[in-house]
Amino acid sequence: MKKILSLLLTLAAAGLFFSCKPDKNEQQPTPEPPAPSKVSVTGISLSNPAIELQPGETFQLTAIVQPDNATDKTVDWSSSNTSVATVDQTGKITAAGAGNATITAKTKDGGKTATASVTVKAGTVAVTGVTIDKDKLDLEPGEKAALTATVAPENATNRDVEWSSSDNKVATVDAKGVVTAVGPGTATITVKTKDGGKTAKVTVTVKAGTVAVTGVELERDYISLRVDESIRLTAIVKPENASNKAVTWTTNNAAVVTVDNEGLCVGKKAGTATVTVRTADGNKTASCRIDVIQESVPVTGVSINKTGVGISVGESLQLTATVQPANATDNAVAWSSSNESVATVDANGKVTAKKAGTATITATTNDQGKTATCKIFVTDDTQYAMHYLGEKIISLTYSIGVNPDDYLPFRLYDEKSGSYLNPKDVSMTTSNSSVANPISRTASQLNIFAKKAGTATLTFTLEGKVIAIVDATINAPAVTYAVYYGDSEVPSEITHKLGSTEKDCITLRLYNKTTKQFVNPKYLIVSTNPADVVDRGGYNGTEYHLYAKKAGTAVVSFRVGAQTLKSLTVHVTGSGS
């Protein structure tokens, strides 16, 4: 039985095989290709693990995904501190401000990460430009408008700016850029960066508008004057930007007080008067009561225009007395001489030399008996004349700083021979060496050094005999000097880079702001400290040349005689060309 069952199963299997065998003539379908398998990300690294930048600089960072045949290489970028450094989705880093930040690259597949440290060093970011939010303004008088300046780049170190107006009578601008229209016309408002001097401009047009006068005031409503005394009244028209500020002045009693078109009031005689100012626009008025007092003004002092002077026998000299105060009631003086055999003086102060010697001329006021004196030195030889700058003198007034050398050149002229004396034969003395002091002789002249304000009597002798006496008055006005480096005035210090000019020559010029002239460098005494940084050089025309020798700081001083005119600090940088 078992054998029969096994045989049947074998036959069935064989039939199944033959029934399933395909027909050789039947077309078979193409098998599907196997689906590709995904390659997962196993890691990530960055092209630079540590980066140093300056503010504003950029750097391209590259992410390297492993394996190289990973299916999804997408990376997300991020910064731990965007105030220090930012990163875009290409890996480009931009330095924003000083500090440290970590840049992270993270794979989208698998979340693998890699980091790079970024250090942004603090540095100076120079200004490259500036713009204003408006290019023009149209305003009415009294209107205001705010301007905004934008300094580029945004991370510039010094973003400070200064505002200015080309015509403050048209429009003004304050430190915050607020423009105020003042009067009709056109003005240019300029903003200038403190770093780099970059500028931008706005044109402001102020339309002609009528601003009515609302009132007028005087700074005083009561004044007391003496006879012949004067005072100027000032009218304050309101508002400040009124279109028509014209006024007229009147007095109700011209016999007591007069007033001119500028508000100048003069007391004429004792009494009371009212001075009134009236506006042309609106007929607004304000008044001031003036009481004029007739009283005696006592003399407080007197001075003579000379304190000492030398003249020759037969010569004359006019003296002038000045009584203080200027409005003294009695300003009369009487003149007298202590030795009329030497010098006489008339009622008007004219002195006449009679013989060799000395005399004191005195002016005495009639009121209070105040006195002033002038000493007269009379020489008995009229053969010689003192010349200063080509002119004959017996006295002179000199201001220190007007001439850069402050030397007073004298020459003695022999009128009989018609020639100048040899300076080596003449002796000089001074009554006050701290004011005016003899210093040298040249082939043609005698030199006196003016040192400070005051008076001094200069005496000249020939073969032991006094032949000329000069009364010198020295003034010392305030003189301001400036230093020019090239064509520009510079403050108290400059910076010079080695190798920036031929032979490292620093060209300077000293400018006298009082006389509005450049000082001739041949008169200058120049010193430098230390000289191994900046050394003295030569000069030509108006220029003085210094030489920069090595990096460092030196102080350069300009003086004439004992008077220091200007000092300048020079910073030398670089290492030369």
C-alpha positions as CSV (number, residue, x, y, z in Angstrom):
1,M,0.0,0.0,0.0
2,K,2.8,2.4,0.9
3,K,4.6,1.6,-2.4
4,I,1.4,2.4,-4.4
5,L,1.0,5.8,-2.6
6,S,4.6,6.8,-3.2
7,L,4.3,6.0,-6.9
8,L,1.2,8.1,-7.2
9,L,2.9,11.1,-5.6
10,T,5.8,10.8,-7.9
11,L,3.6,10.8,-11.0
12,A,1.7,13.8,-9.8
13,A,4.9,15.8,-9.3
14,A,6.2,14.9,-12.7
15,G,2.9,16.0,-14.3
16,L,3.1,19.3,-12.5
17,F,6.6,19.9,-13.7
18,F,5.8,19.3,-17.3
19,S,2.6,21.4,-17.1
20,C,4.6,24.4,-15.6
21,K,7.4,24.3,-18.2
22,P,7.0,27.3,-20.5
23,D,6.5,27.2,-24.1
24,K,9.7,28.0,-26.0
25,N,7.7,30.3,-28.3
26,E,6.0,32.3,-25.5
27,Q,7.6,35.8,-24.6
28,Q,8.7,36.2,-21.0
29,P,8.4,39.5,-18.9
30,T,11.7,41.6,-18.1
31,P,12.5,41.3,-14.3
32,E,12.4,44.5,-12.2
33,P,15.9,45.9,-11.0
34,P,16.5,45.7,-7.3
35,A,15.7,49.0,-5.3
36,P,18.9,51.0,-4.5
37,S,19.8,50.9,-0.8
38,K,20.2,54.3,1.2
39,V,23.8,55.3,2.3
40,S,23.6,56.9,5.7
41,V,25.7,59.8,7.0
42,T,28.4,58.5,9.4
43,G,30.1,61.8,10.3
44,I,31.0,65.4,9.4
45,S,34.1,67.6,9.7
46,L,34.9,71.3,8.9
47,S,37.7,72.7,6.7
48,N,39.0,75.1,9.4
49,P,38.4,74.3,13.1
50,A,39.7,77.8,14.3
51,I,39.3,81.2,12.6
52,E,40.4,84.7,13.5
53,L,38.8,87.8,11.9
54,Q,38.5,91.5,12.2
55,P,35.1,93.2,12.4
56,G,33.5,93.2,8.9
57,E,35.7,90.5,7.5
58,T,34.2,87.3,6.0
59,F,35.4,83.7,5.7
60,Q,34.0,80.7,3.7
61,L,33.8,77.5,5.9
62,T,33.4,74.2,4.1
63,A,31.6,71.1,5.6
64,I,33.0,67.7,4.7
65,V,30.3,64.9,5.1
66,Q,31.3,61.2,5.5
67,P,31.0,59.0,3.7
68,D,31.6,60.8,0.4
69,N,28.7,58.8,-1.2
70,A,26.2,59.6,1.6
71,T,22.7,59.9,0.2
72,D,21.7,63.2,1.9
73,K,24.6,65.7,2.5
74,T,22.3,68.6,3.6
75,V,23.9,70.7,6.4
76,D,22.4,73.3,8.7
77,W,24.7,76.1,9.9
78,S,24.3,78.1,13.1
79,S,26.3,80.6,15.3
80,S,26.4,80.6,19.1
81,N,26.8,84.4,19.2
82,T,25.5,86.4,16.3
83,S,26.7,89.7,17.8
84,V,30.2,88.3,17.3
85,A,29.8,86.3,14.1
86,T,27.0,85.3,11.8
87,V,26.9,82.4,9.3
88,D,24.7,81.8,6.3
89,Q,23.5,78.4,4.9
90,T,26.5,78.2,2.6
91,G,28.9,78.4,5.5
92,K,30.0,82.0,4.9
93,I,31.0,83.6,8.2
94,T,30.8,87.4,8.7
95,A,32.6,89.0,11.7
96,A,30.2,91.4,13.5
97,G,32.0,92.5,16.7
98,A,34.8,91.7,19.0
99,G,34.5,88.4,21.0
100,N,34.2,84.6,20.5
101,A,31.6,82.5,18.8
102,T,31.2,78.8,17.9
103,I,30.0,78.0,14.4
104,T,28.1,74.6,14.2
105,A,27.4,72.5,11.1
106,K,24.7,69.8,11.6
107,T,23.8,67.1,9.1
108,K,20.2,66.7,8.3
109,D,20.7,63.0,8.0
110,G,21.8,61.5,11.3
111,G,22.2,64.9,13.1
112,K,26.0,64.6,13.0
113,T,27.8,67.9,14.1
114,A,31.1,69.6,13.7
115,T,32.2,73.0,15.2
116,A,34.7,75.8,14.5
117,S,35.7,78.5,16.9
118,V,35.7,82.1,15.6
119,T,37.6,84.8,17.4
120,V,36.8,88.4,16.3
121,K,39.5,90.8,17.4
122,A,38.7,94.4,18.4
123,G,39.9,96.7,15.6
124,T,39.3,100.1,14.2
125,V,36.8,100.1,11.4
126,A,37.3,103.3,9.3
127,V,34.4,105.3,8.1
128,T,33.9,105.0,4.3
129,G,31.1,107.5,3.8
130,V,28.1,109.3,5.2
131,T,24.6,110.0,3.8
132,I,21.7,112.2,4.9
133,D,18.1,111.0,4.8
134,K,17.0,114.1,2.8
135,D,18.6,115.9,-0.1
136,K,16.7,119.2,0.2
137,L,14.4,121.1,2.5
138,D,11.9,123.8,1.9
139,L,11.0,125.7,5.0
140,E,9.3,128.9,6.2
141,P,11.1,131.3,8.6
142,G,10.9,129.8,12.1
143,E,10.3,126.2,10.9
144,K,12.4,123.3,12.1
145,A,13.3,120.0,10.5
146,A,15.4,117.1,11.7
147,L,18.0,115.5,9.5
148,T,19.5,112.0,10.1
149,A,23.0,111.1,9.1
150,T,23.9,107.5,8.4
151,V,27.6,106.6,8.7
152,A,29.0,103.7,6.7
153,P,29.9,101.0,7.4
154,E,27.5,100.2,10.2
155,N,30.3,98.8,12.4
156,A,32.5,101.9,11.9
157,T,34.5,102.5,15.1
158,N,33.9,106.3,15.3
159,R,30.5,107.3,14.0
160,D,30.6,110.8,15.4
161,V,29.6,113.6,13.0
162,E,29.6,117.4,13.0
163,W,26.9,119.6,11.5
164,S,27.4,123.1,9.9
165,S,25.5,125.7,7.9
166,S,26.9,127.7,5.1
167,D,24.8,130.7,6.1
168,N,23.4,131.0,9.6
169,K,21.3,134.0,8.5
170,V,19.3,131.6,6.4
171,A,19.3,128.4,8.4
172,T,21.1,127.1,11.5
173,V,21.7,123.5,12.5
174,D,22.4,122.1,15.9
175,A,24.6,119.2,17.0
176,K,21.8,116.7,16.5
177,G,21.0,117.7,12.9
178,V,17.9,119.8,13.7
179,V,17.7,122.6,11.1
180,T,16.0,125.9,12.0
181,A,15.0,128.3,9.2
182,V,16.0,131.9,10.0
183,G,15.5,134.1,7.0
184,P,14.8,134.0,3.3
185,G,17.5,132.5,1.1
186,T,19.4,129.3,0.4
187,A,21.9,127.6,2.7
188,T,23.8,124.3,2.5
189,I,23.7,122.1,5.6
190,T,26.8,119.8,5.7
191,V,27.4,116.8,7.9
192,K,31.1,115.8,8.3
193,T,32.4,112.6,9.9
194,K,35.1,113.1,12.6
195,D,36.8,110.0,11.2
196,G,37.9,110.5,7.7
197,G,36.2,113.8,7.1
198,K,33.5,112.3,4.9
199,T,30.7,114.7,4.0
200,A,27.2,114.9,2.8
201,K,25.1,118.0,2.0
202,V,21.5,119.1,2.0
203,T,20.2,122.3,0.3
204,V,17.8,124.3,2.5
205,T,15.6,126.9,0.9
206,V,13.9,129.3,3.2
207,K,10.9,131.0,1.6
208,A,10.4,134.7,2.1
209,G,7.6,134.9,4.7
210,T,6.4,137.8,6.7
211,V,6.8,137.5,10.5
212,A,5.0,140.4,12.2
213,V,6.5,142.4,15.0
214,T,4.7,141.7,18.3
215,G,6.6,144.1,20.6
216,V,9.8,145.9,21.5
217,E,11.8,146.3,24.7
218,L,14.7,148.3,26.0
219,E,17.2,146.6,28.3
220,R,16.8,149.6,30.8
221,D,13.9,151.9,31.6
222,Y,15.9,154.4,33.7
223,I,19.4,155.9,33.3
224,S,21.3,158.7,35.1
225,L,23.8,160.6,33.0
226,R,26.3,163.4,33.6
227,V,26.5,166.3,31.2
228,D,28.4,165.2,28.1
229,E,28.2,161.6,29.1
230,S,26.7,159.2,26.6
231,I,25.1,155.8,26.5
232,R,23.8,153.6,23.8
233,L,20.3,152.0,24.2
234,T,19.6,148.7,22.5
235,A,16.1,147.9,21.2
236,I,15.0,144.2,21.4
237,V,12.4,143.6,18.7
238,K,10.1,140.5,19.1
239,P,9.9,137.9,17.9
240,E,13.6,137.3,17.1
241,N,12.8,136.3,13.5
242,A,10.5,139.3,12.8
243,S,10.7,140.2,9.1
244,N,11.1,144.0,9.7
245,K,13.2,145.0,12.7
246,A,13.6,148.7,11.7
247,V,13.0,151.2,14.5
248,T,13.2,155.0,15.0
249,W,14.4,156.9,18.1
250,T,13.0,160.1,19.5
251,T,13.5,162.3,22.6
252,N,10.9,164.5,24.2
253,N,13.5,167.0,25.3
254,A,16.5,167.4,23.0
255,A,17.9,170.3,25.2
256,V,18.5,167.7,27.9
257,V,19.2,164.5,26.0
258,T,19.8,163.9,22.3
259,V,19.5,160.5,20.6
260,D,20.7,159.5,17.1
261,N,19.4,156.8,14.7
262,E,21.5,154.1,16.5
263,G,20.1,154.8,20.0
264,L,23.1,156.8,21.2
265,C,22.0,159.2,24.0
266,V,24.0,162.2,25.1
267,G,23.4,164.3,28.2
268,K,23.3,168.0,27.3
269,K,22.3,169.8,30.4
270,A,20.7,169.0,33.8
271,G,17.1,167.9,33.6
272,T,14.9,164.9,32.6
273,A,14.0,163.5,29.2
274,T,12.3,160.4,27.9
275,V,13.8,158.5,24.9
276,T,11.4,156.4,23.0
277,V,12.0,153.6,20.4
278,R,9.2,152.8,17.9
279,T,9.0,149.9,15.5
280,A,8.3,150.5,11.8
281,D,6.2,147.4,11.7
282,G,3.3,147.5,14.2
283,N,4.1,150.9,15.7
284,K,5.2,149.1,19.0
285,T,7.0,151.4,21.5
286,A,9.3,151.3,24.6
287,S,10.7,154.2,26.6
288,C,13.6,155.0,28.9
289,R,13.6,157.9,31.4
290,I,17.0,159.7,31.5
291,D,18.0,162.1,34.3
292,V,21.0,164.3,33.4
293,I,23.0,165.5,36.4
294,Q,25.3,168.5,36.3
295,E,28.2,167.7,38.7
296,S,31.9,168.2,39.0
297,V,34.1,165.3,38.0
298,P,37.4,165.5,40.0
299,V,40.8,164.8,38.5
300,T,42.3,161.5,39.6
301,G,45.6,161.6,37.8
302,V,47.7,162.8,34.9
303,S,50.3,161.3,32.6
304,I,52.8,162.6,30.0
305,N,53.3,160.8,26.7
306,K,57.1,160.5,27.5
307,T,58.9,159.6,30.7
308,G,62.4,160.5,29.5
309,V,63.9,161.7,26.2
310,G,67.1,163.0,24.8
311,I,67.4,166.1,22.5
312,S,70.2,168.3,21.3
313,V,70.8,172.0,22.1
314,G,68.4,174.1,20.0
315,E,66.0,171.3,19.3
316,S,62.3,171.3,20.5
317,L,60.0,168.5,21.6
318,Q,56.2,168.6,22.0
319,L,54.9,166.8,25.2
320,T,51.3,165.9,25.7
321,A,49.5,165.6,29.1
322,T,46.5,163.3,29.5
323,V,44.2,164.0,32.5
324,Q,42.2,161.2,34.1
325,P,39.3,160.6,34.0
326,A,38.6,161.7,30.4
327,N,35.4,163.4,31.6
328,A,37.0,165.4,34.4
329,T,35.3,168.8,34.8
330,D,38.6,170.7,34.8
331,N,41.3,169.1,32.6
332,A,43.7,172.1,32.5
333,V,47.4,171.6,33.4
334,A,50.4,173.9,34.1
335,W,53.9,173.1,32.8
336,S,57.2,173.8,34.5
337,S,60.9,173.0,34.2
338,S,63.2,172.2,37.0
339,N,66.1,173.8,35.2
340,E,65.2,176.4,32.6
341,S,68.9,177.0,31.8
342,V,68.9,173.5,30.3
343,A,65.3,173.2,29.0
344,T,62.2,175.4,29.0
345,V,58.6,174.5,28.5
346,D,55.7,176.7,27.4
347,A,52.1,176.6,28.4
348,N,51.3,174.0,25.8
349,G,54.0,171.5,26.7
350,K,56.6,172.5,24.0
351,V,60.1,171.9,25.4
352,T,63.1,173.7,24.0
353,A,66.7,172.6,24.7
354,K,69.0,175.4,25.9
355,K,72.3,173.8,26.9
356,A,73.8,170.4,27.8
357,G,72.4,168.9,31.0
358,T,69.2,167.4,32.5
359,A,65.9,169.0,33.4
360,T,62.6,167.6,34.7
361,I,59.5,168.8,33.0
362,T,56.4,168.6,35.2
363,A,52.7,168.8,34.3
364,T,50.4,169.8,37.2
365,T,46.6,169.7,37.1
366,N,44.7,172.7,38.2
367,D,42.2,170.4,39.9
368,Q,43.6,168.3,42.8
369,G,47.2,169.2,41.9
370,K,48.1,165.8,40.3
371,T,51.5,165.7,38.7
372,A,53.5,163.7,36.0
373,T,57.1,164.2,35.0
374,C,59.4,163.7,32.0
375,K,63.2,163.8,32.3
376,I,64.9,165.7,29.5
377,F,68.6,164.9,28.5
378,V,70.2,167.7,26.5
379,T,73.4,167.1,24.5
380,D,75.5,170.0,23.3
381,D,76.5,168.6,20.0
382,T,74.0,168.9,17.2
383,Q,76.4,167.3,14.7
384,Y,75.1,163.8,15.2
385,A,71.5,162.5,14.6
386,M,70.1,159.1,15.6
387,H,68.3,157.2,12.8
388,Y,66.0,154.2,13.3
389,L,64.9,152.4,10.1
390,G,66.1,155.4,8.1
391,E,64.3,158.1,10.1
392,K,65.7,160.6,12.5
393,I,64.4,160.1,16.1
394,I,64.7,161.2,19.6
395,S,62.2,158.7,20.9
396,L,60.4,155.7,19.7
397,T,57.7,153.1,20.5
398,Y,58.2,149.5,19.5
399,S,55.8,146.5,19.8
400,I,57.4,143.1,20.4
401,G,56.4,140.5,17.8
402,V,55.6,142.9,15.0
403,N,59.0,142.1,13.5
404,P,60.1,138.5,14.0
405,D,63.6,139.2,15.3
406,D,62.6,141.9,17.8
407,Y,65.9,143.7,17.1
408,L,65.9,147.5,16.9
409,P,68.5,148.6,14.3
410,F,70.1,152.0,15.0
411,R,72.5,154.1,13.0
412,L,74.2,157.4,14.0
413,Y,74.5,160.0,11.3
414,D,77.2,162.6,11.1
415,E,75.4,165.6,9.5
416,K,78.7,167.5,8.9
417,S,80.3,164.8,6.9
418,G,77.1,163.4,5.5
419,S,77.9,159.8,6.4
420,Y,77.0,157.3,9.1
421,L,79.3,156.6,12.0
422,N,81.2,153.3,12.2
423,P,79.2,151.2,14.8
424,K,82.4,149.9,16.4
425,D,83.3,153.5,17.5
426,V,80.0,154.0,19.3
427,S,79.2,152.8,22.9
428,M,75.7,151.9,24.0
429,T,74.2,151.8,27.5
430,T,70.6,151.2,28.7
431,S,68.8,152.4,31.8
432,N,66.7,149.2,31.9
433,S,68.4,146.1,30.4
434,S,65.3,143.9,31.2
435,V,63.3,146.0,28.8
436,A,65.7,147.0,26.0
437,N,69.3,145.8,26.0
438,P,72.2,146.4,23.5
439,I,73.3,143.1,22.0
440,S,75.5,143.5,18.9
441,R,77.0,145.5,16.2
442,T,77.1,144.8,12.5
443,A,79.1,146.6,9.8
444,S,76.5,149.3,9.4
445,Q,74.3,149.3,12.5
446,L,73.8,149.0,16.3
447,N,71.3,146.4,17.5
448,I,69.1,146.7,20.5
449,F,67.1,143.7,21.7
450,A,63.5,144.4,22.8
451,K,62.8,142.0,25.6
452,K,59.5,143.0,27.4
453,A,57.1,145.8,27.9
454,G,58.4,148.9,29.7
455,T,60.5,152.0,29.1
456,A,64.3,152.4,28.9
457,T,66.6,155.3,28.1
458,L,69.3,154.4,25.5
459,T,72.5,156.4,25.6
460,F,75.1,156.5,22.8
461,T,78.6,157.9,23.3
462,L,81.5,158.6,21.0
463,E,85.0,159.0,22.5
464,G,83.5,159.4,26.0
465,K,81.0,162.1,24.9
466,V,77.2,161.6,24.9
467,I,76.1,162.2,21.3
468,A,72.5,160.8,21.4
469,I,69.9,159.8,23.9
470,V,66.7,157.8,22.9
471,D,63.7,157.3,25.0
472,A,62.3,153.8,24.1
473,T,58.9,152.6,25.0
474,I,58.4,148.8,24.4
475,N,55.0,147.3,24.1
476,A,54.2,143.6,24.3
477,P,50.9,142.9,22.5
478,A,49.5,139.4,22.6
479,V,50.8,137.6,19.4
480,T,49.4,134.3,18.3
481,Y,51.5,131.9,16.2
482,A,50.4,128.9,14.2
483,V,52.4,126.1,12.6
484,Y,51.8,125.1,9.0
485,Y,52.7,121.5,7.9
486,G,52.7,121.8,4.2
487,D,49.8,124.0,3.3
488,S,47.6,123.2,6.3
489,E,47.6,124.7,9.8
490,V,48.2,122.0,12.4
491,P,47.3,121.7,16.1
492,S,49.9,121.1,18.7
493,E,51.1,117.8,17.3
494,I,51.6,116.0,13.9
495,T,52.4,112.5,12.8
496,H,55.1,111.9,10.1
497,K,55.8,108.5,8.6
498,L,59.4,107.7,7.8
499,G,60.1,107.5,4.1
500,S,56.9,109.4,3.2
501,T,58.9,112.4,1.8
502,E,62.2,112.8,0.1
503,K,65.1,112.4,2.6
504,D,62.4,112.3,5.4
505,C,62.2,116.2,5.3
506,I,59.4,117.7,7.5
507,T,58.5,121.1,6.0
508,L,57.1,123.6,8.5
509,R,56.2,127.2,8.4
510,L,55.5,129.6,11.4
511,Y,52.6,132.0,10.9
512,N,52.2,135.2,12.8
513,K,48.4,135.6,13.2
514,T,48.7,139.1,14.5
515,T,50.5,140.4,11.4
516,K,49.0,137.8,9.1
517,Q,52.4,136.9,7.7
518,F,54.7,133.9,7.7
519,V,57.8,134.4,9.9
520,N,61.0,134.5,7.9
521,P,62.8,131.3,9.1
522,K,66.2,133.0,9.1
523,Y,65.1,134.8,12.3
524,L,64.1,131.5,14.1
525,I,66.0,129.6,16.6
526,V,64.8,126.0,16.4
527,S,65.5,123.2,18.9
528,T,64.4,119.6,18.9
529,N,64.3,117.1,21.7
530,P,65.4,114.3,21.3
531,A,67.5,115.2,18.2
532,D,68.0,111.5,17.3
533,V,64.3,111.3,16.5
534,V,63.8,114.7,14.8
535,D,66.8,116.9,14.1
536,R,67.1,120.5,12.9
537,G,67.6,121.2,9.3
538,G,67.9,124.2,7.0
539,Y,65.5,126.7,5.5
540,N,64.5,128.5,2.3
541,G,62.0,131.3,1.7
542,T,59.4,130.9,4.3
543,E,60.0,127.1,5.0
544,Y,62.0,125.5,7.8
545,H,63.1,121.9,7.2
546,L,63.4,119.3,10.0
547,Y,64.6,115.7,9.4
548,A,62.9,112.6,10.8
549,K,65.6,110.2,11.7
550,K,63.8,107.3,13.4
551,A,60.5,106.3,15.0
552,G,59.6,108.1,18.2
553,T,58.3,111.4,19.6
554,A,60.1,114.7,19.7
555,V,59.3,118.3,20.8
556,V,60.2,121.1,18.4
557,S,60.4,124.6,19.7
558,F,60.6,127.9,17.7
559,R,61.9,131.0,19.3
560,V,63.5,134.4,18.6
561,G,66.0,135.6,21.2
562,A,64.7,134.5,24.6
563,Q,61.0,134.5,23.5
564,T,59.5,131.0,22.7
565,L,56.9,131.5,20.0
566,K,55.5,128.0,19.5
567,S,56.1,124.3,20.4
568,L,55.1,121.3,18.4
569,T,55.1,117.6,19.2
570,V,56.1,115.4,16.3
571,H,55.3,111.7,16.3
572,V,57.5,109.8,13.9
573,T,56.2,106.3,12.8
574,G,57.4,103.5,10.4
575,S,60.8,102.2,9.7
576,G,61.7,104.1,6.5
577,S,61.6,103.2,2.9
